[in-house]
Amino acid sequence: MQISTAQRLAHTGEYYFSQKLREIEGLNKAGADIINLGIGSPDMPPHPSVIKALTESAELPNTHAYQGYKGVPALREAIAGWYERSYGVTLNPDTEVLPLLGSKEGIMHICMTFLQEGDEVLIPNPGYPTYRAAAQLSGATIVDYDLTAERGWLPDLKDLAQRDLSRVKLMLVNYPHMPTGAQATPEFFAELVAFAKTQNILLVHDNPYSFILNDNPTSLLATPGAKDVVLELNSLSKSHNMAGWRVGMLVGRGDLLQDVLRFKSNMDSGMFLPVQRAAVAALQLGADWYEELNQHYRARRELVYELLTTIGCTFDRQQTGMFVWASIPKSYADGYAVSDKFLHDARVFITPGGIFGSNGNAFVRISLCQPEKVFRAALERIVKALQPSSASV
């Protein structure tokens, strides 16, 4: 018997990295020993106090029940305190903070809450692929907005304002930007908020990278008047080495969060209480935690710069976040060709920029989530693969 999938999946494929990890696993089973420089999954552990809070709470007999959909008050208060200290943003923990099972979940919840067939949504090109997938699943029509190196990977708001935006309900933005590492200035954020108000558009700002190799962590909600039109997603995955723990948050206007909760409460039963208590511990860490974390990433980034230079790529040393985005040599057709070459010839996987949108076709991205010795090994393999006498592996 043939069972067909729902029409909503017609234009939504399997996530690229889900497919690629399966391919790499198959190559490794065949003995290839691939070095994966693709995915931004932190390889370092959380702070010991975070693990201690988890284990101590998990050993208690009364911490294993279903949890409330809004998270425990202590977690919401810790998130609000973190936003105040880190970004200068004041949040009401009872109404303006909603813990999530990872911010990726929040992207889907927001799209399913506010978008439907007939609506349009502005999606960055290049940008995180989940934005596009979540919007497609909601039934909305995607409208790309271009990001280019010439404009510092910022949207041209004047150009956008000349379009017919009457059906646009939501705009996804992400700074520090993934995959390019571009930052937005306070002046641009002010322009963005003014644009959203004029056009009656809800801004969804995805902000998981603000503490990685960034001297000035910023929230769009710190912009005057932003709460009127902004919901912000954040996460402990990158900033606290807790990717697998699935701790995210959505903050902003209370009535809009309540709308999201109507959808979310039908999808899960709340975060495991020991994880919530561990997240509280993480959110109370001081500046020394972020400095130590970034010391590792700085050292790794220098090795990635060397690796990319060896390939012939060029890049902006001012970019932030846990990736390095680089323009490919003109001798390659696109980033996919670069990725395929070094996967085949050097057994090193590098992410092709085209998976983030057509404006990324001439780029590649390397994650900093590997120990220094792995980057050195990757560099050695690439140097060998580029030697004229090198045979394909």
Salt bridges, closest charged atoms under 4 A:
GLU14 OE2 - ARG22 NH1 2.79
GLU23 OE1 - LYS20 NZ 3.04
GLU25 OE2 - LYS29 NZ 3.68
ASP33 OD2 - ARG381 NH2 2.89
ASP43 OD1 - ARG300 NH1 2.72
GLU56 OE2 - LYS52 NZ 3.99
ASP94 OD1 - ARG76 NH2 3.57
GLU96 OE1 - LYS227 NZ 2.91
GLU105 OE2 - HIS109 NE2 3.18
GLU105 OE1 - LYS264 NZ 3.56
ASP119 OD2 - LYS169 NZ 3.72
GLU120 OE2 - ARG167 NH1 3.87
ASP144 OD1 - ARG132 NH2 2.73
ASP156 OD2 - ARG151 NH1 3.99
ASP159 OD2 - ARG163 NH2 3.92
ASP228 OD2 - LYS197 NZ 3.24
GLU232 OE1 - HIS205 ND1 2.61
ASP255 OD2 - ARG253 NH2 2.63
ASP259 OD1 - ARG262 NH1 3.76
ASP268 OD2 - LYS264 NZ 2.77
GLU291 OE2 - ARG298 NH1 3.18
GLU302 OE1 - ARG317 NH1 3.95
ASP345 OD2 - LYS341 NZ 2.92
ASP345 OD1 - HIS344 ND1 2.78
GLU372 OE1 - ARG376 NH2 3.28
